[in-house]
Amino acid sequence: MKSGKYVHVASFKEFSSLAKRFGLSVKELKNMNPEFTSGPQWVFVPMGAALLENYRNFTFSGIDLLWPVPASNTISSEFGERWGKNHEGIDIPAKTGSSILAAEDGEVIFSGNSLKSYGKMAIIKHLDGFFTVYAHASKLHVKKGEKVSRGQVIARVGSTGRSTGPHLHFELRKDTRALNPQTYITKAP
């Protein structure tokens, strides 16, 4: 019986990043997942003595995110370098007005549009120093100080701020450090 974890990846680039995070070569991870193709899917990552520390940091992170835009299963811009700068979230394109869901229980610590490039935006504080950011909304349904539940509609997809079209810019942060939210989403889009 194999001991480990299944992680959802959306692309070969994420598959490669996952291998690197666990100190494996792409070939080693591919051998463990012979059915892997370049599209979105679940990948098995083993737990062994050499991987224990990475696994502990990765698995027991305290956050388990829900996919925030049920109307879309596409990512138009991934986490990481983009146009020579660091893109600290993922962009999920969807029709204007599509529901944006809270990815986890928490408290709204920001709801407004004072950060102009992000447009209308909500930030939710979760347990253990995690925060999720929902930007470019057409409408916000939550206010600062409000408690929200996982799966609750908190906003509507839009194209406010500096945006090239209707989408959700979705970020995950641990304290101030940006993390790839796809790594922590357990329900495949």
Stockholm file with secondary structure:
# STOCKHOLM 1.0

chainA/1-189         MKSGKYVHVASFKEFSSLAKRFGLSVKELKNMNPEFTSGPQWVFVPMGAALLENYRNFTFSGIDLLWPVPASNTISSEFGERWGKNHEGIDIPAKTGSSILAAEDGEVIFSGNSLKSYGKMAIIKHLDGFFTVYAHASKLHVKKGEKVSRGQVIARVGSTGRSTGPHLHFELRKDTRALNPQTYITKAP
#=GR chainA/1-189 SS CCCEEEEEESSHHHHHHHHHHTTCCHHHHHHHCTTCCSSSEEEEEECCGGGHHHHHHHHSSSCCBCCSCTTCCCCSBCSEEETTEEECSEEEECCTTCEEECSSSEEEEEEESCSGGGCEEEEEECGGGEEEEEEEESEECCCTTCEECTTCEEEECBCCSSCSSSEEEEEEEETTEEECGGGGBCSCC
#=GC SS_cons         CCCEEEEEESSHHHHHHHHHHTTCCHHHHHHHCTTCCSSSEEEEEECCGGGHHHHHHHHSSSCCBCCSCTTCCCCSBCSEEETTEEECSEEEECCTTCEEECSSSEEEEEEESCSGGGCEEEEEECGGGEEEEEEEESEECCCTTCEECTTCEEEECBCCSSCSSSEEEEEEEETTEEECGGGGBCSCC
//
